[in-house]
Structures are given as structure tokens and as C-alpha cells.
Amino acid sequence: WNKNITVLGQITGAGALRVLNDGGRVVLANGANDYGGDTIIGGTPSSGTVARLQVGASDAIPHGAGAGNVVFANQSGILYLDGFDETINGLEKTSTGTATVEAASGTPTLSVGAGDTTSSFAGILADGGGTLSLAKIGTGTLTLTGANADERVPVRGTDVAPVAAMLAERVGVAPDGPLGATIASLSGSPAASRLSAR
């Protein structure tokens, strides 16, 4: 099944939204979605399957009090922002497969940490035809331990825990310090030319 499924109506209720399909994408095209559970990308693992979720409107994934996290689970998965800015609570990977957040097109920003959520993401940040930015918001901590496929994804915000292998090297951020101050201290290093704070 290689056709996209676009959900134009509002998705509401207390449960989680799980994307299981392999081939085509599930496109969330309603910014008023307010379901209360996690947004789970992935289901029963099988060889070669990839679950694909695409944002078709800004903030189509609920965030804030009463909303869940974006969780990559059980199989490989991709979240395509497709040019739309998206704010989420936590970003997590519990699967053994590959987890990827991709701009796909345009210059979208993924803001992580709404609801003061603490989370950890061992996945890939990729431009994929667009230009992706990642913003840390709220008072929680975001830990990144995956790979930055394009080595250009800018990260901004505070409380970003040590970033392992994000740029093929480790970049530490002081727990109470702004990311920009840490980057300034890396002046002249390869990381300083590829990681930016805005």
C-alpha cells in the first residue's frame, strides 16, 4: 500500500494515535487535533517496514497539558514536517529501528518540550529536501543521542542535555546555561561551524 492517507477532520479523544502503515504516509491535516494520548509512529515490527507520519498543517500534533509525546516504537519510522512548524511535548524513541525527523520541504521548526516535558531522542535529524530547525522549549530537559544526518540542523534553547554523536562528536551544554554560550566556547572547532543557536 503506497498511497498516502490524509486525515482532514479533527482527531479527538483520550487515546493515543498510532501510525502502522508501511509505504504511504498518514498525513495529519488539521491543526485543531486534541487527542490526549501519545502520537506513536510504528507498530508490530517486521523486516523492511517503515511507518510514516506527515504533518499537513502547523501544530497538527497536540501538545501541552493533557497531550502525549511523539514516540517512535517497535519499527523504523519517519516524521515528515513537510514545511510546517510543529510544537510537541516530548520526542522519544523506544524502538530498535531507525527514527527520523525530516523537514522534507520548506524551513520548518520542530519545538520540543511543551508542557515542561523531559524526553530523550536517539534518532536522526535530517533536512531531506528542506531545512530543519530544532528548538528546545519549556523547563524540561531534552537529550539527543542520535545522528544529525545533514550536520546542519540548528538547535536552539536551554536545558539541552549533552548531545552525543549529533555531529559525529560530543557537544556538552551546561545544565543552566544557554546553548549559545557553549557554542561560543567551541570557536574554531568543527562543531562550532555546524551547530548554531538562534
N, C-alpha and C positions, 0 to 999 in steps of 0.2 A: 504494500500500500504506500505509494509515493505521492499522494495528494495531500495538500495542506487542509487542515480543518480550522476554519475561522469562527470564533465564538463572539458574536456581536452583542448578545444580550448580557445583562448583569448576572454575575455568579455570586450567589449569596448563601448564607447558612453557616452552621458551626463547624462543619467538617473540613478536611484537607482536600486540596486539589492535586490529583496525581496524574502525571503525563506518562503514558506507557508506550505510545506508538513508536514504530520504527520506520523510517523512510521519510514520510511527510512531517510537517510541523503542525503543532497545535498553536494557533495564534489567538492571544487574548486581546481583543479589540475594544474593550470597554473600561474606561478609567474609573468607573463607579463600582467595580467589583469590591465586595466587602466580606467575602467568606472568611471564617475565623481560624481555619487550620493552616498547617504548613502548605507551601507550594512544593510538591515533591516531583522531581524530574528523574524518572527511572522506575522500573518495576522488577519483575522476575527476570533475573539475568539469563541471557543465552548468547551464544557465540555470535559476534558481529552486530549485535543490536545497539542502536543509539537512540535514546529518547530526546526529542527536540521540542523546546518551548520557545515561542517567539512573542515578543511584546509588540502589539499592534496599536497601542495608544500609550501616552505617558501615564505612569503610575497605574498600570493595569493590574499589577500585583499588589494586594492590600499590605499596608504597613501601619505601624503604631500600635497603641493599646488594643488588645483583643485580636490582633493578627498574628500569624505564624511566621516562620522563617522560610527562606528558599533552601531546599535540601536536595542535593544530588545523592540518590540512593540506588543501590543494587545493580546498576549497569552504567555504561557510559552515557553522558548526557551533555546537551549544549543549550545554553540560554542565549538567544539572539535578541539584542536590544533593537536592532533594525532602525537606528537613528533616533529612538525615543528615550528620553530621560526616565529613569526608574529609581524609586526610593524603596528600600526593603528594610526589614528588621535585621535578621542575621543571614549570613551566607555560609553554608556548611556543606561538607562532603563526607558522607558515610559509606560510600560505595568503594569497591576495589577497581572500578573502571575509571576512565578519564572524565573529568568535569571541566567544562569550558564555558566561560562567559565571553561573548563576542559582540563587538559593535555591529558587525555585518554591513552597516552603511551609516553615513552621516557622522556626527560627532557627539554621541550620547554620553551621559554621565550616569554611572551606577552609584547611588548614595547608599551606604551600608551603615546600620546602627540605629535606625529609628527605634523608638521605644527604649532607648538606652541599652540595646541588646549587645551582649558579648557573644562572639562567634569565631570560628576558625575555618579557613578555606584552604584545602590542599589541592587546588586546581589551577587551571590555566586562564590567564587574562590575555585576550587577543583582539587585534584590530579587525581582521577578517574582511577587508574591503572598506572599513570605516576608520574612525579614530576614537578609541575608547578611553574614558577617564574614570577613575575610581575615587570616590570621596568618602571619607570616614566621618560620620556624624554621630551625635549623641555622646553619652558619657561612658558607654561600654567600651570594650577592647576588641579590636579586630586583629586576628593573627593570620598572616598569609604565609603559607609554606609551600606553595606550588610554583609553577614556572610562568614567567611573563613571556609568552611566545614571540611577541614582537619587540620586546625590550624597549618599548617607548611609552607604555601606558603610564600616564602621570597619576600619582597618588597624592591626595591632599587631606589634611585633617590632623587631629591629635589622637592619642591612645591607639596608635598602630603598633602592635607588638612586633618584636624582631621579625624581619622578613627574610625567610630562608629560601635561597635558590630563585628568588623572584627575578633577579637579573643575572642569574648564574653565579651569584656571590651573596654573602650575608650582609644586610644593612641593618644596624641596630638603631632603635629610636628610644630616647629617654622616656620613661613612663609618663612623666608630667610635662614633657617638653614638646614644642611644635615640631612637626616633621621638617619644616623648612630649616630650622636651626641645625638639625642633624645633617641635612644635605649640605649646608654651608661648610660644615666641618670636613666634608669629603671632597672639597675643592681639589681638582686636578686628578681625581681618581676616575676610573672608567664608569663607576656607578653614578658619579655626580653628573656626568654628561647624559645619562639615560633616564634618571629618575628625577622628577620635578615636583615641587609643591606649589599649589596655586591657591 
